Amino acid sequence: MTISINKISENEFSVTVSLETTSKHMVLIDDKTHLQLTNGRISKENLLKISFEFLLERESNSEILSSFELMVIQNYFPEYVDFVDKASR
């Protein structure tokens, strides 16, 4: 498995996940979300990596939304925020 993250702008990232199939995703992370989830302990890129690892434990890469704001994950998986808090320490 490969997760490639490219910064498009300060808040926009392109994420490519290569497994049996390759998927591409556009993800928005604003500064408020970044601080809320990590308290600035890790970079936005590392937050994305943790987030995609979390998602891939629960669904295939082809099932992950192609474009989304990072906090939408908690709408589908309520345990996401706690997971990130523990993983970013």
Biotite code that builds the C-alpha atoms (Angstrom):
import biotite.structure as struc

atoms = struc.array([
    struc.Atom([0.000, 0.000, 0.000], chain_id="A", res_id=1, res_name="MET", atom_name="CA", element="C"),
    struc.Atom([1.196, 3.466, -0.871], chain_id="A", res_id=2, res_name="THR", atom_name="CA", element="C"),
    struc.Atom([-0.337, 6.756, 0.261], chain_id="A", res_id=3, res_name="ILE", atom_name="CA", element="C"),
    struc.Atom([1.057, 9.760, -1.639], chain_id="A", res_id=4, res_name="SER", atom_name="CA", element="C"),
    struc.Atom([0.196, 13.262, -0.472], chain_id="A", res_id=5, res_name="ILE", atom_name="CA", element="C"),
    struc.Atom([0.727, 16.406, -2.542], chain_id="A", res_id=6, res_name="ASN", atom_name="CA", element="C"),
    struc.Atom([0.058, 19.863, -1.183], chain_id="A", res_id=7, res_name="LYS", atom_name="CA", element="C"),
    struc.Atom([-2.010, 21.912, -3.648], chain_id="A", res_id=8, res_name="ILE", atom_name="CA", element="C"),
    struc.Atom([-2.463, 24.946, -1.407], chain_id="A", res_id=9, res_name="SER", atom_name="CA", element="C"),
    struc.Atom([-2.299, 25.727, 2.299], chain_id="A", res_id=10, res_name="GLU", atom_name="CA", element="C"),
    struc.Atom([-5.580, 23.899, 2.903], chain_id="A", res_id=11, res_name="ASN", atom_name="CA", element="C"),
    struc.Atom([-5.983, 21.599, -0.116], chain_id="A", res_id=12, res_name="GLU", atom_name="CA", element="C"),
    struc.Atom([-4.235, 18.291, -0.691], chain_id="A", res_id=13, res_name="PHE", atom_name="CA", element="C"),
    struc.Atom([-4.266, 15.622, -3.351], chain_id="A", res_id=14, res_name="SER", atom_name="CA", element="C"),
    struc.Atom([-4.022, 12.102, -1.963], chain_id="A", res_id=15, res_name="VAL", atom_name="CA", element="C"),
    struc.Atom([-3.326, 9.053, -4.110], chain_id="A", res_id=16, res_name="THR", atom_name="CA", element="C"),
    struc.Atom([-3.826, 5.600, -2.632], chain_id="A", res_id=17, res_name="VAL", atom_name="CA", element="C"),
    struc.Atom([-2.299, 2.660, -4.487], chain_id="A", res_id=18, res_name="SER", atom_name="CA", element="C"),
    struc.Atom([-3.538, -0.799, -3.556], chain_id="A", res_id=19, res_name="LEU", atom_name="CA", element="C"),
    struc.Atom([-5.064, -3.330, -5.941], chain_id="A", res_id=20, res_name="GLU", atom_name="CA", element="C"),
    struc.Atom([-6.534, -0.247, -7.588], chain_id="A", res_id=21, res_name="THR", atom_name="CA", element="C"),
    struc.Atom([-5.387, 3.361, -7.457], chain_id="A", res_id=22, res_name="THR", atom_name="CA", element="C"),
    struc.Atom([-7.676, 6.095, -6.164], chain_id="A", res_id=23, res_name="SER", atom_name="CA", element="C"),
    struc.Atom([-7.277, 9.865, -6.040], chain_id="A", res_id=24, res_name="LYS", atom_name="CA", element="C"),
    struc.Atom([-8.819, 12.182, -3.491], chain_id="A", res_id=25, res_name="HIS", atom_name="CA", element="C"),
    struc.Atom([-8.946, 15.940, -2.927], chain_id="A", res_id=26, res_name="MET", atom_name="CA", element="C"),
    struc.Atom([-9.047, 16.771, 0.769], chain_id="A", res_id=27, res_name="VAL", atom_name="CA", element="C"),
    struc.Atom([-9.515, 20.112, 2.518], chain_id="A", res_id=28, res_name="LEU", atom_name="CA", element="C"),
    struc.Atom([-7.998, 20.724, 5.948], chain_id="A", res_id=29, res_name="ILE", atom_name="CA", element="C"),
    struc.Atom([-8.310, 24.225, 7.344], chain_id="A", res_id=30, res_name="ASP", atom_name="CA", element="C"),
    struc.Atom([-6.128, 25.465, 10.194], chain_id="A", res_id=31, res_name="ASP", atom_name="CA", element="C"),
    struc.Atom([-8.990, 25.268, 12.707], chain_id="A", res_id=32, res_name="LYS", atom_name="CA", element="C"),
    struc.Atom([-9.576, 21.587, 11.933], chain_id="A", res_id=33, res_name="THR", atom_name="CA", element="C"),
    struc.Atom([-5.843, 20.855, 12.051], chain_id="A", res_id=34, res_name="HIS", atom_name="CA", element="C"),
    struc.Atom([-5.516, 22.448, 15.497], chain_id="A", res_id=35, res_name="LEU", atom_name="CA", element="C"),
    struc.Atom([-8.727, 20.865, 16.781], chain_id="A", res_id=36, res_name="GLN", atom_name="CA", element="C"),
    struc.Atom([-7.591, 17.369, 15.817], chain_id="A", res_id=37, res_name="LEU", atom_name="CA", element="C"),
    struc.Atom([-3.881, 17.548, 16.614], chain_id="A", res_id=38, res_name="THR", atom_name="CA", element="C"),
    struc.Atom([-3.262, 20.683, 18.691], chain_id="A", res_id=39, res_name="ASN", atom_name="CA", element="C"),
    struc.Atom([-0.491, 21.349, 16.166], chain_id="A", res_id=40, res_name="GLY", atom_name="CA", element="C"),
    struc.Atom([1.497, 18.266, 17.239], chain_id="A", res_id=41, res_name="ARG", atom_name="CA", element="C"),
    struc.Atom([1.822, 16.961, 13.672], chain_id="A", res_id=42, res_name="ILE", atom_name="CA", element="C"),
    struc.Atom([1.724, 18.470, 10.193], chain_id="A", res_id=43, res_name="SER", atom_name="CA", element="C"),
    struc.Atom([-1.344, 18.482, 7.975], chain_id="A", res_id=44, res_name="LYS", atom_name="CA", element="C"),
    struc.Atom([0.394, 15.929, 5.753], chain_id="A", res_id=45, res_name="GLU", atom_name="CA", element="C"),
    struc.Atom([0.930, 13.552, 8.684], chain_id="A", res_id=46, res_name="ASN", atom_name="CA", element="C"),
    struc.Atom([-2.667, 14.095, 9.752], chain_id="A", res_id=47, res_name="LEU", atom_name="CA", element="C"),
    struc.Atom([-3.769, 13.064, 6.269], chain_id="A", res_id=48, res_name="LEU", atom_name="CA", element="C"),
    struc.Atom([-1.612, 9.944, 6.378], chain_id="A", res_id=49, res_name="LYS", atom_name="CA", element="C"),
    struc.Atom([-3.089, 8.926, 9.734], chain_id="A", res_id=50, res_name="ILE", atom_name="CA", element="C"),
    struc.Atom([-6.585, 9.697, 8.478], chain_id="A", res_id=51, res_name="SER", atom_name="CA", element="C"),
    struc.Atom([-6.229, 7.592, 5.348], chain_id="A", res_id=52, res_name="PHE", atom_name="CA", element="C"),
    struc.Atom([-4.734, 4.704, 7.317], chain_id="A", res_id=53, res_name="GLU", atom_name="CA", element="C"),
    struc.Atom([-7.778, 4.962, 9.590], chain_id="A", res_id=54, res_name="PHE", atom_name="CA", element="C"),
    struc.Atom([-10.154, 4.930, 6.614], chain_id="A", res_id=55, res_name="LEU", atom_name="CA", element="C"),
    struc.Atom([-8.396, 2.045, 4.900], chain_id="A", res_id=56, res_name="LEU", atom_name="CA", element="C"),
    struc.Atom([-8.864, -0.105, 8.004], chain_id="A", res_id=57, res_name="GLU", atom_name="CA", element="C"),
    struc.Atom([-12.610, 0.373, 7.520], chain_id="A", res_id=58, res_name="ARG", atom_name="CA", element="C"),
    struc.Atom([-13.202, 0.535, 3.765], chain_id="A", res_id=59, res_name="GLU", atom_name="CA", element="C"),
    struc.Atom([-11.460, 0.045, 0.451], chain_id="A", res_id=60, res_name="SER", atom_name="CA", element="C"),
    struc.Atom([-9.732, 2.968, -1.212], chain_id="A", res_id=61, res_name="ASN", atom_name="CA", element="C"),
    struc.Atom([-12.360, 2.981, -3.958], chain_id="A", res_id=62, res_name="SER", atom_name="CA", element="C"),
    struc.Atom([-15.061, 3.589, -1.311], chain_id="A", res_id=63, res_name="GLU", atom_name="CA", element="C"),
    struc.Atom([-13.389, 6.707, 0.101], chain_id="A", res_id=64, res_name="ILE", atom_name="CA", element="C"),
    struc.Atom([-14.980, 9.924, -1.127], chain_id="A", res_id=65, res_name="LEU", atom_name="CA", element="C"),
    struc.Atom([-13.140, 11.512, -4.044], chain_id="A", res_id=66, res_name="SER", atom_name="CA", element="C"),
    struc.Atom([-13.392, 15.000, -2.557], chain_id="A", res_id=67, res_name="SER", atom_name="CA", element="C"),
    struc.Atom([-14.118, 15.947, 1.047], chain_id="A", res_id=68, res_name="PHE", atom_name="CA", element="C"),
    struc.Atom([-13.349, 18.166, 4.018], chain_id="A", res_id=69, res_name="GLU", atom_name="CA", element="C"),
    struc.Atom([-11.419, 16.134, 6.572], chain_id="A", res_id=70, res_name="LEU", atom_name="CA", element="C"),
    struc.Atom([-13.925, 16.468, 9.444], chain_id="A", res_id=71, res_name="MET", atom_name="CA", element="C"),
    struc.Atom([-16.618, 14.732, 7.367], chain_id="A", res_id=72, res_name="VAL", atom_name="CA", element="C"),
    struc.Atom([-14.910, 11.469, 8.379], chain_id="A", res_id=73, res_name="ILE", atom_name="CA", element="C"),
    struc.Atom([-16.392, 11.737, 11.869], chain_id="A", res_id=74, res_name="GLN", atom_name="CA", element="C"),
    struc.Atom([-19.896, 11.792, 10.345], chain_id="A", res_id=75, res_name="ASN", atom_name="CA", element="C"),
    struc.Atom([-19.283, 8.245, 9.097], chain_id="A", res_id=76, res_name="TYR", atom_name="CA", element="C"),
    struc.Atom([-16.947, 7.054, 11.855], chain_id="A", res_id=77, res_name="PHE", atom_name="CA", element="C"),
    struc.Atom([-17.589, 8.713, 15.246], chain_id="A", res_id=78, res_name="PRO", atom_name="CA", element="C"),
    struc.Atom([-14.407, 7.168, 16.693], chain_id="A", res_id=79, res_name="GLU", atom_name="CA", element="C"),
    struc.Atom([-12.222, 9.107, 14.213], chain_id="A", res_id=80, res_name="TYR", atom_name="CA", element="C"),
    struc.Atom([-11.460, 12.111, 16.451], chain_id="A", res_id=81, res_name="VAL", atom_name="CA", element="C"),
    struc.Atom([-10.332, 9.898, 19.364], chain_id="A", res_id=82, res_name="ASP", atom_name="CA", element="C"),
    struc.Atom([-8.238, 7.787, 16.996], chain_id="A", res_id=83, res_name="PHE", atom_name="CA", element="C"),
    struc.Atom([-6.414, 10.839, 15.630], chain_id="A", res_id=84, res_name="VAL", atom_name="CA", element="C"),
    struc.Atom([-5.864, 12.245, 19.108], chain_id="A", res_id=85, res_name="ASP", atom_name="CA", element="C"),
    struc.Atom([-4.156, 9.030, 20.214], chain_id="A", res_id=86, res_name="LYS", atom_name="CA", element="C"),
    struc.Atom([-2.242, 8.543, 16.962], chain_id="A", res_id=87, res_name="ALA", atom_name="CA", element="C"),
    struc.Atom([-0.877, 12.094, 16.937], chain_id="A", res_id=88, res_name="SER", atom_name="CA", element="C"),
    struc.Atom([0.662, 11.928, 20.414], chain_id="A", res_id=89, res_name="ARG", atom_name="CA", element="C"),
])
